[in-house]
Amino acid sequence: SWLLVTAMLAPIRSVSWAMEALAGGDLATRIDVFDSTELGQLQRGFNDMAEMVSERQRLRELFVLHVGGQVARAAELQEPRLGGDTTAVAVLFVDLVGSTTLAATSPASEVVAVLNDFFEVVVEEVEAGGGFIDQFQGDAALAVFGAPAPLADPATAALSAARRLADALDDRVPGLRAGLGVSYGEVVAGYVGSARRYAYTVIGDAVNEAARLCELAKAHPARVLGSGAALDAATDAEAGRWTTGDRVALRGRTRTTTTAWPAGRQGRPEAGPTSSE
């Protein structure tokens, strides 16, 4: 009787132990199937379930890589829908200087490797500050602070991230130069596209202002320019780290923008091509 009970309990215990391992995060857990009885079918059923869980996790990781962690979490909490909501965010736009010349004079594989090194630093610093990479646009990136995940102080987070990012690019990819622009204001944040294919993004004047400041920053010694609106919305401690300049008329905007740059930052001296198209 003892041998019979032990033989019956062994496959059940194997499933129990395997379930604990799977729940603990070991997605590679599988069970050796003892026989073709009902107990063996139980073991095979567990293995099939573990395969499904592992595949679901793999797809989720791919989803996060393509849309970003913040969008993935928002989609899990609420079913995505076309359209968006008005919200105040900070926008950081970063763009390489001289990328057209780089593409024309270097092999494509080398250009891709350079861009990947560049974007690795950008993503790291933006995410460290609580931001979200909304788009990669060729040799540029658009980052948003305050959507889809809310931030208590998006302006301060974006300005601080811009300062750190500029220094990190100088240190970690010294062969490249980039302009950075930071703005703050109301945008429409949500899903744009069609019912068959859509993507999360932000649309509004703050996005345009950040892009134009980025263009202007390429020729500025600091390589980083923030808007007066971003400084006004930031904490006094962060605003105190920036030097306020003149009001300028940015291309495509009817209102002028007060410019500012990190105090004491001189950037890299001019060398080589100074514009990208």
C-alpha positions as a Markdown table, in Angstrom:
| # | Residue | x | y | z |
|---|---|---|---|---|
| 1 | Ser | 0.0 | 0.0 | 0.0 |
| 2 | Trp | 2.8 | 2.4 | 0.9 |
| 3 | Leu | 4.6 | 1.7 | -2.5 |
| 4 | Leu | 1.3 | 2.3 | -4.3 |
| 5 | Val | 0.6 | 5.5 | -2.6 |
| 6 | Thr | 4.1 | 6.7 | -3.2 |
| 7 | Ala | 3.9 | 5.9 | -6.9 |
| 8 | Met | 0.6 | 7.8 | -7.2 |
| 9 | Leu | 1.9 | 10.9 | -5.2 |
| 10 | Ala | 5.2 | 11.2 | -7.0 |
| 11 | Pro | 3.8 | 12.7 | -10.3 |
| 12 | Ile | 1.4 | 14.9 | -8.4 |
| 13 | Arg | 4.3 | 16.2 | -6.2 |
| 14 | Ser | 6.3 | 16.8 | -9.4 |
| 15 | Val | 3.5 | 19.0 | -10.8 |
| 16 | Ser | 3.2 | 20.9 | -7.5 |
| 17 | Trp | 6.9 | 21.6 | -7.3 |
| 18 | Ala | 7.0 | 22.6 | -10.9 |
| 19 | Met | 4.1 | 25.0 | -10.4 |
| 20 | Glu | 5.9 | 26.7 | -7.6 |
| 21 | Ala | 9.0 | 27.1 | -9.7 |
| 22 | Leu | 7.0 | 28.5 | -12.6 |
| 23 | Ala | 5.2 | 30.9 | -10.3 |
| 24 | Gly | 8.6 | 32.0 | -9.0 |
| 25 | Gly | 9.7 | 33.1 | -12.5 |
| 26 | Asp | 11.5 | 30.0 | -13.8 |
| 27 | Leu | 9.8 | 29.8 | -17.2 |
| 28 | Ala | 12.1 | 26.9 | -18.3 |
| 29 | Thr | 10.5 | 24.6 | -15.8 |
| 30 | Arg | 9.3 | 21.3 | -17.4 |
| 31 | Ile | 8.3 | 17.9 | -16.0 |
| 32 | Asp | 9.4 | 14.4 | -17.1 |
| 33 | Val | 6.2 | 12.5 | -18.1 |
| 34 | Phe | 6.0 | 9.2 | -16.3 |
| 35 | Asp | 3.5 | 7.3 | -18.3 |
| 36 | Ser | 0.3 | 7.6 | -20.3 |
| 37 | Thr | -2.1 | 7.4 | -17.4 |
| 38 | Glu | -4.3 | 10.3 | -16.1 |
| 39 | Leu | -1.3 | 11.3 | -14.0 |
| 40 | Gly | 0.9 | 11.4 | -17.1 |
| 41 | Gln | -1.7 | 13.5 | -18.8 |
| 42 | Leu | -1.6 | 15.9 | -15.9 |
| 43 | Gln | 2.2 | 16.2 | -16.3 |
| 44 | Arg | 1.8 | 16.8 | -20.1 |
| 45 | Gly | -0.8 | 19.4 | -19.4 |
| 46 | Phe | 1.5 | 21.3 | -17.1 |
| 47 | Asn | 4.2 | 21.2 | -19.8 |
| 48 | Asp | 1.8 | 22.6 | -22.4 |
| 49 | Met | 0.7 | 25.4 | -20.0 |
| 50 | Ala | 4.4 | 26.2 | -19.2 |
| 51 | Glu | 5.1 | 26.5 | -23.0 |
| 52 | Met | 2.1 | 28.9 | -23.4 |
| 53 | Val | 3.3 | 31.0 | -20.4 |
| 54 | Ser | 6.8 | 31.2 | -21.8 |
| 55 | Glu | 5.6 | 32.2 | -25.2 |
| 56 | Arg | 3.3 | 34.8 | -23.8 |
| 57 | Gln | 6.3 | 36.3 | -21.8 |
| 58 | Arg | 8.4 | 36.3 | -25.0 |
| 59 | Leu | 5.7 | 38.2 | -26.9 |
| 60 | Arg | 5.3 | 40.7 | -24.1 |
| 61 | Glu | 9.1 | 41.4 | -24.1 |
| 62 | Leu | 9.0 | 41.9 | -27.8 |
| 63 | Phe | 6.0 | 44.3 | -27.4 |
| 64 | Val | 7.9 | 46.3 | -24.7 |
| 65 | Leu | 10.9 | 46.6 | -27.0 |
| 66 | His | 8.8 | 47.9 | -29.8 |
| 67 | Val | 6.5 | 50.4 | -28.0 |
| 68 | Gly | 8.3 | 51.0 | -24.7 |
| 69 | Gly | 7.6 | 49.9 | -21.2 |
| 70 | Gln | 5.3 | 52.8 | -20.3 |
| 71 | Val | 3.0 | 52.3 | -23.3 |
| 72 | Ala | 3.0 | 48.5 | -22.7 |
| 73 | Arg | 1.9 | 49.0 | -19.1 |
| 74 | Ala | -0.7 | 51.5 | -20.1 |
| 75 | Ala | -2.1 | 49.1 | -22.7 |
| 76 | Glu | -2.3 | 46.4 | -20.1 |
| 77 | Leu | -4.3 | 48.6 | -17.7 |
| 78 | Gln | -6.7 | 50.0 | -20.3 |
| 79 | Glu | -7.7 | 48.9 | -23.7 |
| 80 | Pro | -6.0 | 51.3 | -26.3 |
| 81 | Arg | -8.3 | 53.5 | -28.3 |
| 82 | Leu | -7.8 | 55.9 | -31.1 |
| 83 | Gly | -7.7 | 59.5 | -30.0 |
| 84 | Gly | -6.1 | 61.1 | -27.0 |
| 85 | Asp | -6.3 | 63.4 | -24.0 |
| 86 | Thr | -4.9 | 66.9 | -23.4 |
| 87 | Thr | -2.2 | 66.9 | -20.8 |
| 88 | Ala | 0.8 | 69.1 | -19.8 |
| 89 | Val | 4.1 | 67.4 | -20.6 |
| 90 | Ala | 7.8 | 68.3 | -21.1 |
| 91 | Val | 9.3 | 67.3 | -24.4 |
| 92 | Leu | 13.0 | 66.7 | -25.1 |
| 93 | Phe | 14.2 | 66.5 | -28.7 |
| 94 | Val | 17.8 | 65.4 | -29.5 |
| 95 | Asp | 19.3 | 65.3 | -33.0 |
| 96 | Leu | 22.8 | 64.5 | -34.3 |
| 97 | Val | 24.9 | 67.1 | -36.0 |
| 98 | Gly | 26.4 | 66.2 | -39.4 |
| 99 | Ser | 24.5 | 63.0 | -39.9 |
| 100 | Thr | 24.0 | 63.6 | -43.6 |
| 101 | Thr | 27.8 | 63.8 | -44.2 |
| 102 | Leu | 28.2 | 60.7 | -42.0 |
| 103 | Ala | 25.8 | 58.7 | -44.1 |
| 104 | Ala | 27.4 | 59.9 | -47.4 |
| 105 | Thr | 30.9 | 59.1 | -46.4 |
| 106 | Ser | 30.6 | 55.9 | -44.3 |
| 107 | Pro | 29.3 | 52.4 | -45.0 |
| 108 | Ala | 25.7 | 51.8 | -44.0 |
| 109 | Ser | 26.7 | 49.2 | -41.4 |
| 110 | Glu | 29.0 | 51.7 | -39.7 |
| 111 | Val | 26.3 | 54.4 | -39.7 |
| 112 | Val | 23.9 | 52.0 | -38.0 |
| 113 | Ala | 26.5 | 51.1 | -35.4 |
| 114 | Val | 27.1 | 54.8 | -34.6 |
| 115 | Leu | 23.4 | 55.5 | -34.3 |
| 116 | Asn | 22.9 | 52.5 | -32.0 |
| 117 | Asp | 25.7 | 53.8 | -29.7 |
| 118 | Phe | 24.1 | 57.2 | -29.8 |
| 119 | Phe | 20.6 | 56.0 | -29.0 |
| 120 | Glu | 21.8 | 53.7 | -26.3 |
| 121 | Val | 23.0 | 56.7 | -24.3 |
| 122 | Val | 19.8 | 58.6 | -25.1 |
| 123 | Val | 17.4 | 55.8 | -24.0 |
| 124 | Glu | 19.4 | 55.2 | -20.8 |
| 125 | Glu | 19.4 | 58.9 | -19.7 |
| 126 | Val | 15.8 | 59.5 | -20.7 |
| 127 | Glu | 14.4 | 56.5 | -18.9 |
| 128 | Ala | 16.6 | 57.2 | -15.8 |
| 129 | Gly | 14.8 | 60.5 | -15.6 |
| 130 | Gly | 11.3 | 58.9 | -15.9 |
| 131 | Gly | 10.8 | 59.8 | -19.5 |
| 132 | Phe | 9.5 | 57.9 | -22.5 |
| 133 | Ile | 11.1 | 57.6 | -25.9 |
| 134 | Asp | 8.1 | 58.4 | -28.2 |
| 135 | Gln | 9.9 | 58.1 | -31.5 |
| 136 | Phe | 13.2 | 57.5 | -33.2 |
| 137 | Gln | 13.3 | 59.7 | -36.3 |
| 138 | Gly | 16.3 | 58.7 | -38.3 |
| 139 | Asp | 19.2 | 60.2 | -36.4 |
| 140 | Ala | 16.9 | 62.0 | -33.9 |
| 141 | Ala | 14.8 | 61.0 | -30.9 |
| 142 | Leu | 11.7 | 62.5 | -29.3 |
| 143 | Ala | 11.3 | 61.9 | -25.6 |
| 144 | Val | 8.2 | 62.8 | -23.5 |
| 145 | Phe | 8.1 | 63.4 | -19.7 |
| 146 | Gly | 4.6 | 63.1 | -18.1 |
| 147 | Ala | 2.9 | 60.8 | -20.6 |
| 148 | Pro | 1.7 | 58.1 | -20.8 |
| 149 | Ala | 2.9 | 57.6 | -17.2 |
| 150 | Pro | 2.3 | 60.8 | -15.2 |
| 151 | Leu | 5.2 | 62.6 | -13.5 |
| 152 | Ala | 4.9 | 65.0 | -10.5 |
| 153 | Asp | 7.2 | 67.5 | -12.1 |
| 154 | Pro | 7.8 | 66.7 | -15.8 |
| 155 | Ala | 9.6 | 70.0 | -16.6 |
| 156 | Thr | 12.2 | 69.5 | -13.9 |
| 157 | Ala | 12.7 | 65.9 | -15.0 |
| 158 | Ala | 13.2 | 66.9 | -18.7 |
| 159 | Leu | 15.6 | 69.7 | -18.0 |
| 160 | Ser | 17.6 | 67.6 | -15.6 |
| 161 | Ala | 17.7 | 64.7 | -18.2 |
| 162 | Ala | 18.8 | 67.1 | -20.9 |
| 163 | Arg | 21.8 | 68.3 | -18.8 |
| 164 | Arg | 22.8 | 64.8 | -18.0 |
| 165 | Leu | 22.3 | 63.5 | -21.5 |
| 166 | Ala | 24.5 | 66.3 | -23.0 |
| 167 | Asp | 27.3 | 65.4 | -20.6 |
| 168 | Ala | 26.9 | 61.7 | -21.2 |
| 169 | Leu | 27.0 | 62.0 | -24.9 |
| 170 | Asp | 30.3 | 64.0 | -24.6 |
| 171 | Asp | 31.8 | 61.3 | -22.4 |
| 172 | Arg | 30.5 | 58.1 | -24.0 |
| 173 | Val | 30.3 | 59.0 | -27.7 |
| 174 | Pro | 33.0 | 61.6 | -28.1 |
| 175 | Gly | 33.0 | 61.3 | -31.9 |
| 176 | Leu | 29.5 | 62.6 | -32.2 |
| 177 | Arg | 27.8 | 66.0 | -31.5 |
| 178 | Ala | 24.1 | 66.5 | -31.0 |
| 179 | Gly | 21.7 | 69.4 | -30.3 |
| 180 | Leu | 19.1 | 69.1 | -27.6 |
| 181 | Gly | 15.9 | 71.1 | -27.1 |
| 182 | Val | 13.5 | 71.1 | -24.2 |
| 183 | Ser | 10.0 | 72.6 | -24.1 |
| 184 | Tyr | 6.9 | 72.4 | -21.9 |
| 185 | Gly | 3.2 | 72.8 | -22.5 |
| 186 | Glu | -0.1 | 71.1 | -23.3 |
| 187 | Val | -0.2 | 68.4 | -25.9 |
| 188 | Val | -2.7 | 65.8 | -27.0 |
| 189 | Ala | -1.3 | 62.4 | -25.9 |
| 190 | Gly | -2.9 | 59.2 | -27.3 |
| 191 | Tyr | -3.1 | 56.8 | -30.2 |
| 192 | Val | -2.9 | 58.0 | -33.8 |
| 193 | Gly | -3.5 | 55.9 | -36.9 |
| 194 | Ser | -6.3 | 53.7 | -38.0 |
| 195 | Ala | -8.3 | 50.9 | -36.4 |
| 196 | Arg | -5.9 | 48.4 | -38.1 |
| 197 | Arg | -2.6 | 50.1 | -37.2 |
| 198 | Tyr | -2.0 | 52.8 | -34.6 |
| 199 | Ala | 0.8 | 54.1 | -32.4 |
| 200 | Tyr | 1.1 | 56.1 | -29.2 |
| 201 | Thr | 2.4 | 59.7 | -29.7 |
| 202 | Val | 2.1 | 63.3 | -28.5 |
| 203 | Ile | 1.0 | 66.2 | -30.7 |
| 204 | Gly | 1.1 | 69.9 | -29.9 |
| 205 | Asp | 3.0 | 73.1 | -30.0 |
| 206 | Ala | 5.4 | 72.0 | -27.3 |
| 207 | Val | 6.7 | 69.2 | -29.6 |
| 208 | Asn | 7.3 | 71.7 | -32.4 |
| 209 | Glu | 9.0 | 74.1 | -30.0 |
| 210 | Ala | 11.4 | 71.4 | -28.7 |
| 211 | Ala | 12.3 | 70.4 | -32.3 |
| 212 | Arg | 13.0 | 74.0 | -33.3 |
| 213 | Leu | 15.1 | 74.6 | -30.1 |
| 214 | Cys | 17.0 | 71.5 | -31.0 |
| 215 | Glu | 17.8 | 72.9 | -34.4 |
| 216 | Leu | 19.0 | 76.2 | -32.8 |
| 217 | Ala | 21.0 | 74.3 | -30.2 |
| 218 | Lys | 23.2 | 72.7 | -32.9 |
| 219 | Ala | 24.9 | 76.1 | -33.5 |
| 220 | His | 24.9 | 77.1 | -29.8 |
| 221 | Pro | 28.1 | 76.6 | -27.7 |
| 222 | Ala | 26.1 | 74.7 | -25.0 |
| 223 | Arg | 24.4 | 72.4 | -27.5 |
| 224 | Val | 21.4 | 72.4 | -25.2 |
| 225 | Leu | 18.5 | 74.9 | -25.2 |
| 226 | Gly | 15.4 | 75.0 | -23.0 |
| 227 | Ser | 12.3 | 77.1 | -23.3 |
| 228 | Gly | 11.3 | 79.8 | -20.8 |
| 229 | Ala | 8.1 | 77.9 | -20.3 |
| 230 | Ala | 10.0 | 74.8 | -19.2 |
| 231 | Leu | 12.1 | 76.8 | -16.7 |
| 232 | Asp | 8.9 | 78.5 | -15.3 |
| 233 | Ala | 7.3 | 75.1 | -14.7 |
| 234 | Ala | 10.5 | 73.6 | -13.1 |
| 235 | Thr | 11.6 | 73.9 | -9.5 |
| 236 | Asp | 13.7 | 76.8 | -8.4 |
| 237 | Ala | 16.7 | 74.5 | -7.9 |
| 238 | Glu | 16.6 | 73.2 | -11.4 |
| 239 | Ala | 15.9 | 76.6 | -13.0 |
| 240 | Gly | 18.9 | 78.0 | -11.1 |
| 241 | Arg | 21.1 | 75.6 | -13.1 |
| 242 | Trp | 20.2 | 77.4 | -16.3 |
| 243 | Thr | 21.2 | 80.7 | -17.8 |
| 244 | Thr | 18.4 | 82.7 | -19.5 |
| 245 | Gly | 19.1 | 84.3 | -22.9 |
| 246 | Asp | 17.1 | 86.3 | -25.4 |
| 247 | Arg | 13.7 | 85.8 | -26.9 |
| 248 | Val | 13.8 | 84.3 | -30.4 |
| 249 | Ala | 11.3 | 83.7 | -33.1 |
| 250 | Leu | 11.5 | 80.0 | -33.9 |
| 251 | Arg | 10.7 | 78.8 | -37.4 |
| 252 | Gly | 7.1 | 78.0 | -37.9 |
| 253 | Arg | 5.9 | 79.6 | -34.7 |
| 254 | Thr | 4.0 | 82.9 | -34.2 |
| 255 | Arg | 5.1 | 83.4 | -30.6 |
| 256 | Thr | 8.6 | 84.1 | -29.5 |
| 257 | Thr | 10.4 | 81.8 | -27.2 |
| 258 | Thr | 12.8 | 82.6 | -24.3 |
| 259 | Thr | 15.9 | 80.5 | -24.6 |
| 260 | Ala | 18.0 | 79.1 | -21.8 |
| 261 | Trp | 21.0 | 76.8 | -21.5 |
| 262 | Pro | 22.8 | 75.0 | -18.7 |
| 263 | Ala | 25.0 | 77.4 | -16.7 |
| 264 | Gly | 28.7 | 76.9 | -17.3 |
| 265 | Arg | 28.2 | 74.4 | -20.1 |
| 266 | Gln | 30.3 | 75.3 | -23.1 |
| 267 | Gly | 30.0 | 72.1 | -25.1 |
| 268 | Arg | 32.4 | 71.0 | -27.7 |
| 269 | Pro | 34.1 | 73.5 | -30.0 |
| 270 | Glu | 32.9 | 73.7 | -33.6 |
| 271 | Ala | 34.5 | 71.2 | -35.9 |
| 272 | Gly | 33.3 | 69.5 | -39.1 |
| 273 | Pro | 29.8 | 69.7 | -40.5 |
| 274 | Thr | 27.2 | 71.6 | -38.5 |
| 275 | Ser | 23.9 | 70.6 | -40.0 |
| 276 | Ser | 21.8 | 67.6 | -40.8 |
| 277 | Glu | 18.9 | 67.3 | -43.2 |
